[in-house]
Amino acid sequence: MKRWYAALAAATCMFPPLLAQKTSNPFVGRWDITVTAGANLYPDWMEVVEKDAIPEVRIQPRAGSVRPAKDVRIEDGHLMLTLSPGITWDVTLVGARMSGVQKRGEKVMAQLAGVRAPELKRKAPKAWTKPEPLFNGKDLNGWEPDNPEKNHWVAREGVLLNESKGANLRSTRKFDDFKLHIEFNCPDDGNSGIYLRGRYELQVEYVPEGREDRLHMMGSIYGMVAPKTDLPRRPGTWESFEITLVGRRVTVSRNGVKTIDDQEIAGITGGAIDANEGEPGPFYFQGDHTGGMMYRNITISLPK
């Protein structure tokens, strides 16, 4: 996933964990939002905190990376903000639900509907099932492209290959908590991603060095969690991820080295299939940026 603005990457660190906050601001918290623009529905996410009684907001729009909103103010029960130049939100609360509009100038472009994001606090299971394959190595059974007309994913000699830029590929099964083993081969200047529950992108990229910061580099949860350890670039070679996701907490090992250790994922990342964070979801591989990406030996263990 390509980032929106490099200068905004550090903004993800400006919001403290949302513990029990004493505030009169009813908007404070995390929100899973569905945007309806004509016949199109897509997910967004918003986090509101207060700092010295002043509201601060960051938003994950449909694509790109989470970013701080500007011109945030609350007037007469309305939360108003600027998402990007010329694009504004105006939302209100009705009970536990949020509703509002997205505007370009004075023109309403979309309707906004939100609910409080679930905490997803769960204990890690005491045991996991024996790993089972998610890819048979022979065909795309158990997988489906999001755009069949642009699909370039093929199974070839035990490898799931995206021959050229086109569609994303989703598992037909959905999952809640899991341990995933996956091997990947990312070409030089390749850009892909592994979406966990279809909502949280584990970045897979070898774009030129210096183009991506730590929140958008190989092995990050895109824009949300940076890997704590730097590993050598290995474009064009086989590598591995071991990924454990329980509730919102993720642990990632790359090539046997733990790079993310039991960290919280605050919300969805760009390209998520929906904002229904409390529901199981599929895995999906990003194939709409570059071709040449390969995956193999994909296995999953589930809580016993």
MARSE-802145 format. One record per residue (C-alpha): residue number from 1; residue in three letters; x, y, z. Coordinates in Angstrom, 2 decimals. Each point is the difference from the previous one (the first is absolute). Layout:
REM MARSE-802145
<node NUM,"ALA",<X,Y,Z>>
...
END
This chain:
REM MARSE-802145
<node 1,"MET",<0.00,0.00,0.00>>
<node 2,"LYS",<1.51,3.34,-0.98>>
<node 3,"ARG",<-0.11,2.61,2.74>>
<node 4,"TRP",<-1.92,3.25,-0.33>>
<node 5,"TYR",<2.49,2.51,1.34>>
<node 6,"ALA",<3.39,-0.87,1.46>>
<node 7,"ALA",<-0.13,3.07,2.22>>
<node 8,"LEU",<-3.05,-1.38,1.80>>
<node 9,"ALA",<1.54,-3.30,1.01>>
<node 10,"ALA",<1.05,1.21,3.43>>
<node 11,"ALA",<-3.56,1.10,0.70>>
<node 12,"THR",<-1.01,-3.53,0.93>>
<node 13,"CYS",<2.06,0.35,3.17>>
<node 14,"MET",<-1.82,3.12,1.19>>
<node 15,"PHE",<-3.05,-1.83,1.32>>
<node 16,"PRO",<0.37,-1.79,3.36>>
<node 17,"PRO",<-1.78,-3.30,0.67>>
<node 18,"LEU",<-3.69,0.53,0.59>>
<node 19,"LEU",<-0.35,-1.00,3.61>>
<node 20,"ALA",<-2.84,1.21,2.16>>
<node 21,"GLN",<0.10,3.75,-0.63>>
<node 22,"LYS",<-1.87,2.49,2.11>>
<node 23,"THR",<-1.49,2.39,-2.51>>
<node 24,"SER",<-3.25,1.67,-0.85>>
<node 25,"ASN",<0.67,-0.44,-3.70>>
<node 26,"PRO",<-2.39,-2.78,-1.16>>
<node 27,"PHE",<1.99,-0.52,-3.21>>
<node 28,"VAL",<3.12,-1.20,1.82>>
<node 29,"GLY",<0.85,-3.55,-1.01>>
<node 30,"ARG",<0.52,-2.12,-3.10>>
<node 31,"TRP",<-2.64,-0.26,-2.68>>
<node 32,"ASP",<-0.54,-2.50,-2.82>>
<node 33,"ILE",<-1.62,1.92,-2.82>>
<node 34,"THR",<-1.77,-0.97,-3.21>>
<node 35,"VAL",<-0.05,2.59,-2.78>>
<node 36,"THR",<-2.82,-0.13,-2.54>>
<node 37,"ALA",<0.70,1.88,-3.21>>
<node 38,"GLY",<-2.83,-0.73,-2.41>>
<node 39,"ALA",<0.04,-3.75,-0.64>>
<node 40,"ASN",<3.47,-0.39,1.51>>
<node 41,"LEU",<0.70,-0.97,3.61>>
<node 42,"TYR",<3.48,0.07,1.50>>
<node 43,"PRO",<1.55,0.03,3.49>>
<node 44,"ASP",<1.65,2.80,1.96>>
<node 45,"TRP",<1.17,0.21,3.61>>
<node 46,"MET",<0.35,2.88,2.45>>
<node 47,"GLU",<1.63,0.51,3.38>>
<node 48,"VAL",<-0.84,3.01,2.17>>
<node 49,"VAL",<2.03,0.97,3.07>>
<node 50,"GLU",<0.13,3.12,2.11>>
<node 51,"LYS",<3.21,1.81,0.85>>
<node 52,"ASP",<-0.36,2.88,2.46>>
<node 53,"ALA",<-3.76,0.00,-0.75>>
<node 54,"ILE",<0.70,0.40,-3.71>>
<node 55,"PRO",<-1.22,-2.79,-2.32>>
<node 56,"GLU",<2.56,-1.66,-2.26>>
<node 57,"VAL",<-1.04,-2.39,-2.75>>
<node 58,"ARG",<1.69,-2.43,-2.32>>
<node 59,"ILE",<-1.81,-1.73,-2.84>>
<node 60,"GLN",<0.68,-3.05,-2.13>>
<node 61,"PRO",<-1.69,0.73,-3.32>>
<node 62,"ARG",<-0.76,-2.50,-2.74>>
<node 63,"ALA",<3.58,-0.14,-1.26>>
<node 64,"GLY",<3.42,1.19,1.05>>
<node 65,"SER",<1.09,0.33,3.60>>
<node 66,"VAL",<-1.58,1.21,3.22>>
<node 67,"ARG",<0.40,3.76,0.35>>
<node 68,"PRO",<-0.88,2.85,2.36>>
<node 69,"ALA",<-3.04,2.08,-0.82>>
<node 70,"LYS",<0.21,3.78,-0.04>>
<node 71,"ASP",<-2.26,2.83,1.14>>
<node 72,"VAL",<-1.67,-2.25,2.59>>
<node 73,"ARG",<-2.78,1.64,1.97>>
<node 74,"ILE",<-3.17,-0.92,1.86>>
<node 75,"GLU",<-3.00,2.30,-0.29>>
<node 76,"ASP",<-3.59,-0.63,1.08>>
<node 77,"GLY",<0.53,-3.77,0.18>>
<node 78,"HIS",<1.75,-0.19,-3.37>>
<node 79,"LEU",<3.56,-1.20,-0.50>>
<node 80,"MET",<1.42,1.78,-3.03>>
<node 81,"LEU",<3.40,-0.47,-1.60>>
<node 82,"THR",<2.02,0.19,-3.19>>
<node 83,"LEU",<1.16,-3.35,-1.36>>
<node 84,"SER",<1.96,1.34,-2.95>>
<node 85,"PRO",<-0.01,3.26,-1.98>>
<node 86,"GLY",<-3.62,0.75,-0.90>>
<node 87,"ILE",<-1.35,-3.18,1.68>>
<node 88,"THR",<-1.83,0.44,3.32>>
<node 89,"TRP",<-1.99,-2.14,2.43>>
<node 90,"ASP",<-2.95,1.05,2.13>>
<node 91,"VAL",<-1.22,-2.72,2.39>>
<node 92,"THR",<-2.38,-0.25,2.94>>
<node 93,"LEU",<-0.91,-2.70,2.51>>
<node 94,"VAL",<-3.36,-1.70,0.42>>
<node 95,"GLY",<0.35,-2.24,3.02>>
<node 96,"ALA",<3.00,-2.24,-0.59>>
<node 97,"ARG",<0.03,0.58,-3.75>>
<node 98,"MET",<1.65,2.63,-2.10>>
<node 99,"SER",<-1.42,1.48,-3.18>>
<node 100,"GLY",<0.96,2.83,-2.26>>
<node 101,"VAL",<1.14,1.14,-3.41>>
<node 102,"GLN",<3.18,0.39,-2.01>>
<node 103,"LYS",<0.12,3.15,-2.09>>
<node 104,"ARG",<2.10,1.45,-2.77>>
<node 105,"GLY",<-0.47,3.70,0.53>>
<node 106,"GLU",<-3.71,0.35,0.69>>
<node 107,"LYS",<-1.02,-3.05,-2.01>>
<node 108,"VAL",<-0.85,-3.21,1.88>>
<node 109,"MET",<2.02,-2.82,-1.53>>
<node 110,"ALA",<-0.74,-2.89,2.39>>
<node 111,"GLN",<-1.87,-1.11,3.09>>
<node 112,"LEU",<1.90,-1.13,3.12>>
<node 113,"ALA",<-1.23,-2.61,2.49>>
<node 114,"GLY",<2.11,-1.15,2.92>>
<node 115,"VAL",<0.01,-2.18,3.08>>
<node 116,"ARG",<2.50,-0.20,2.82>>
<node 117,"ALA",<2.81,-2.36,-0.90>>
<node 118,"PRO",<0.06,-3.16,2.12>>
<node 119,"GLU",<2.84,-0.34,2.51>>
<node 120,"LEU",<0.69,-3.63,-1.04>>
<node 121,"LYS",<1.75,-0.75,3.28>>
<node 122,"ARG",<0.53,-3.75,0.07>>
<node 123,"LYS",<2.42,-2.28,1.77>>
<node 124,"ALA",<2.41,-1.96,-2.13>>
<node 125,"PRO",<-1.11,-3.63,-0.34>>
<node 126,"LYS",<1.81,-2.63,2.03>>
<node 127,"ALA",<0.39,-2.20,-3.07>>
<node 128,"TRP",<-0.33,0.13,-3.78>>
<node 129,"THR",<-1.13,-2.55,-2.54>>
<node 130,"LYS",<2.41,-1.81,-2.26>>
<node 131,"PRO",<0.89,2.22,-3.01>>
<node 132,"GLU",<-2.18,-0.59,-3.06>>
<node 133,"PRO",<0.69,1.22,-3.54>>
<node 134,"LEU",<-1.96,2.89,-1.49>>
<node 135,"PHE",<1.52,-0.42,-3.46>>
<node 136,"ASN",<0.19,-3.42,-1.67>>
<node 137,"GLY",<2.82,1.02,-2.35>>
<node 138,"LYS",<-1.92,-1.19,-3.08>>
<node 139,"ASP",<-2.80,2.48,-0.68>>
<node 140,"LEU",<-1.93,2.92,1.49>>
<node 141,"ASN",<-2.48,-2.18,1.87>>
<node 142,"GLY",<-0.85,1.88,3.22>>
<node 143,"TRP",<0.97,3.36,-1.48>>
<node 144,"GLU",<-1.83,2.57,-2.12>>
<node 145,"PRO",<1.04,3.25,-1.70>>
<node 146,"ASP",<-1.85,3.19,0.94>>
<node 147,"ASN",<-0.09,0.93,-3.69>>
<node 148,"PRO",<-0.11,-3.12,-2.24>>
<node 149,"GLU",<0.44,2.04,-3.19>>
<node 150,"LYS",<3.38,1.25,1.25>>
<node 151,"ASN",<1.16,-3.18,1.68>>
<node 152,"HIS",<3.60,-1.04,-0.66>>
<node 153,"TRP",<0.45,-2.37,2.96>>
<node 154,"VAL",<0.96,-3.56,-0.94>>
<node 155,"ALA",<1.13,-3.15,1.79>>
<node 156,"ARG",<3.25,-1.34,-1.40>>
<node 157,"GLU",<2.18,-2.78,1.45>>
<node 158,"GLY",<-1.09,0.61,3.57>>
<node 159,"VAL",<0.20,3.78,-0.28>>
<node 160,"LEU",<-2.75,2.60,-0.01>>
<node 161,"LEU",<1.22,2.55,-2.55>>
<node 162,"ASN",<-1.37,3.38,-1.01>>
<node 163,"GLU",<1.24,0.18,-3.58>>
<node 164,"SER",<-0.74,3.70,-0.42>>
<node 165,"LYS",<-1.76,2.92,1.67>>
<node 166,"GLY",<-3.75,-0.59,0.21>>
<node 167,"ALA",<-2.36,-1.46,2.57>>
<node 168,"ASN",<0.34,-0.73,3.70>>
<node 169,"LEU",<-0.52,-3.61,1.12>>
<node 170,"ARG",<-2.14,-1.02,3.00>>
<node 171,"SER",<-0.43,-3.24,1.88>>
<node 172,"THR",<-3.56,-1.35,-0.14>>
<node 173,"ARG",<0.26,-0.97,3.68>>
<node 174,"LYS",<-0.19,2.58,2.76>>
<node 175,"PHE",<1.92,-0.02,3.26>>
<node 176,"ASP",<0.03,1.58,3.41>>
<node 177,"ASP",<3.13,-0.69,2.10>>
<node 178,"PHE",<2.79,-1.99,-1.67>>
<node 179,"LYS",<3.65,-0.85,-0.45>>
<node 180,"LEU",<1.09,0.28,-3.63>>
<node 181,"HIS",<3.15,-1.31,-1.65>>
<node 182,"ILE",<0.71,1.32,-3.46>>
<node 183,"GLU",<3.01,0.15,-2.30>>
<node 184,"PHE",<0.37,2.85,-2.46>>
<node 185,"ASN",<2.29,1.14,-2.79>>
<node 186,"CYS",<-0.17,3.72,-0.72>>
<node 187,"PRO",<1.77,1.31,-3.11>>
<node 188,"ASP",<2.11,3.13,0.02>>
<node 189,"ASP",<-2.34,3.01,-0.20>>
<node 190,"GLY",<-2.92,-2.30,0.88>>
<node 191,"ASN",<-2.91,1.21,2.13>>
<node 192,"SER",<-2.62,-2.32,1.48>>
<node 193,"GLY",<-1.58,-0.74,3.36>>
<node 194,"ILE",<-1.59,-2.75,2.08>>
<node 195,"TYR",<-3.31,1.12,1.50>>
<node 196,"LEU",<-0.90,-1.61,3.32>>
<node 197,"ARG",<-3.77,-0.53,0.33>>
<node 198,"GLY",<-0.10,2.08,-3.16>>
<node 199,"ARG",<0.47,3.17,2.10>>
<node 200,"TYR",<3.59,0.34,1.20>>
<node 201,"GLU",<2.76,0.10,-2.60>>
<node 202,"LEU",<3.35,-1.59,0.73>>
<node 203,"GLN",<2.19,1.87,-2.46>>
<node 204,"VAL",<2.04,-1.99,-2.53>>
<node 205,"GLU",<2.22,2.26,-2.09>>
<node 206,"TYR",<3.46,0.50,-1.36>>
<node 207,"VAL",<-0.33,3.44,-1.55>>
<node 208,"PRO",<3.22,2.04,-0.23>>
<node 209,"GLU",<1.64,0.60,3.37>>
<node 210,"GLY",<-0.98,3.26,1.65>>
<node 211,"ARG",<-3.40,0.23,-1.68>>
<node 212,"GLU",<-1.89,-1.55,2.92>>
<node 213,"ASP",<0.29,0.85,3.70>>
<node 214,"ARG",<-0.23,-2.53,2.83>>
<node 215,"LEU",<-3.80,0.09,0.17>>
<node 216,"HIS",<-0.21,-0.92,-3.67>>
<node 217,"MET",<3.01,-2.28,-0.48>>
<node 218,"MET",<0.20,-3.77,-0.44>>
<node 219,"GLY",<-1.69,-1.75,2.92>>
<node 220,"SER",<-1.89,2.99,1.40>>
<node 221,"ILE",<-3.72,0.05,0.70>>
<node 222,"TYR",<-0.49,2.74,-2.55>>
<node 223,"GLY",<0.00,3.39,1.69>>
<node 224,"MET",<-0.88,-1.51,3.39>>
<node 225,"VAL",<2.88,-2.12,1.38>>
<node 226,"ALA",<3.67,0.21,-0.98>>
<node 227,"PRO",<2.35,-2.97,0.25>>
<node 228,"LYS",<2.43,0.36,2.90>>
<node 229,"THR",<2.85,-1.75,-1.80>>
<node 230,"ASP",<1.67,0.77,-3.31>>
<node 231,"LEU",<0.83,-2.98,-2.19>>
<node 232,"PRO",<1.98,-0.08,-3.25>>
<node 233,"ARG",<-1.85,0.52,-3.27>>
<node 234,"ARG",<-0.32,-3.24,-1.94>>
<node 235,"PRO",<-1.89,0.75,-3.24>>
<node 236,"GLY",<-0.50,-2.97,-2.28>>
<node 237,"THR",<0.61,-2.61,2.72>>
<node 238,"TRP",<-2.30,-2.12,2.13>>
<node 239,"GLU",<-0.75,1.31,3.50>>
<node 240,"SER",<-2.57,-0.84,2.66>>
<node 241,"PHE",<-2.47,1.61,2.38>>
<node 242,"GLU",<-1.48,-1.53,3.14>>
<node 243,"ILE",<-3.01,2.10,0.99>>
<node 244,"THR",<-2.15,-0.37,3.11>>
<node 245,"LEU",<-3.13,2.12,0.34>>
<node 246,"VAL",<-2.16,-0.17,3.14>>
<node 247,"GLY",<-2.63,2.70,0.21>>
<node 248,"ARG",<1.90,3.17,-0.91>>
<node 249,"ARG",<3.39,-1.24,1.13>>
<node 250,"VAL",<2.50,-1.15,-2.58>>
<node 251,"THR",<3.37,-1.71,0.15>>
<node 252,"VAL",<2.13,-0.35,-3.12>>
<node 253,"SER",<3.23,-1.90,-0.62>>
<node 254,"ARG",<1.82,0.45,-3.29>>
<node 255,"ASN",<2.57,-2.59,-1.00>>
<node 256,"GLY",<-0.03,-1.28,3.59>>
<node 257,"VAL",<0.61,3.44,1.58>>
<node 258,"LYS",<-2.80,1.54,2.07>>
<node 259,"THR",<-0.65,3.44,-1.45>>
<node 260,"ILE",<-3.36,0.87,1.61>>
<node 261,"ASP",<-0.65,-1.28,3.51>>
<node 262,"ASP",<-3.62,-0.08,1.23>>
<node 263,"GLN",<-0.89,3.49,-1.23>>
<node 264,"GLU",<-3.49,1.47,-0.30>>
<node 265,"ILE",<-1.41,0.86,-3.43>>
<node 266,"ALA",<-2.09,3.10,0.65>>
<node 267,"GLY",<-2.24,-0.31,-3.05>>
<node 268,"ILE",<-0.39,-0.97,-3.62>>
<node 269,"THR",<2.60,0.93,-2.59>>
<node 270,"GLY",<-0.48,1.36,-3.51>>
<node 271,"GLY",<-1.49,-2.51,-2.41>>
<node 272,"ALA",<-1.98,-1.87,2.66>>
<node 273,"ILE",<-2.99,-1.94,-1.29>>
<node 274,"ASP",<-2.30,1.50,2.65>>
<node 275,"ALA",<0.01,1.65,3.43>>
<node 276,"ASN",<-1.76,-2.86,1.82>>
<node 277,"GLU",<2.90,-0.66,2.35>>
<node 278,"GLY",<-1.97,-2.27,2.31>>
<node 279,"GLU",<-0.65,-2.56,-2.74>>
<node 280,"PRO",<2.22,-2.74,-1.46>>
<node 281,"GLY",<1.54,0.81,-3.36>>
<node 282,"PRO",<2.05,-1.51,-2.82>>
<node 283,"PHE",<3.65,0.26,-0.83>>
<node 284,"TYR",<0.70,1.93,-3.13>>
<node 285,"PHE",<3.09,0.68,-2.05>>
<node 286,"GLN",<0.41,3.37,-1.62>>
<node 287,"GLY",<0.54,-0.36,-3.71>>
<node 288,"ASP",<-1.04,3.41,-1.33>>
<node 289,"HIS",<3.36,1.77,0.45>>
<node 290,"THR",<2.66,-2.11,-1.74>>
<node 291,"GLY",<0.39,-3.46,-1.48>>
<node 292,"GLY",<2.55,-2.70,0.70>>
<node 293,"MET",<-0.99,-0.65,3.60>>
<node 294,"MET",<0.12,-3.66,1.11>>
<node 295,"TYR",<-1.37,-1.83,3.06>>
<node 296,"ARG",<0.25,-3.67,1.01>>
<node 297,"ASN",<-0.30,-2.40,2.97>>
<node 298,"ILE",<-2.96,1.86,1.50>>
<node 299,"THR",<-1.24,-1.72,3.16>>
<node 300,"ILE",<-2.24,1.02,2.87>>
<node 301,"SER",<-0.55,-1.12,3.59>>
<node 302,"LEU",<-3.13,0.92,1.92>>
<node 303,"PRO",<-0.72,0.20,3.75>>
<node 304,"LYS",<-0.93,-3.35,1.53>>
END
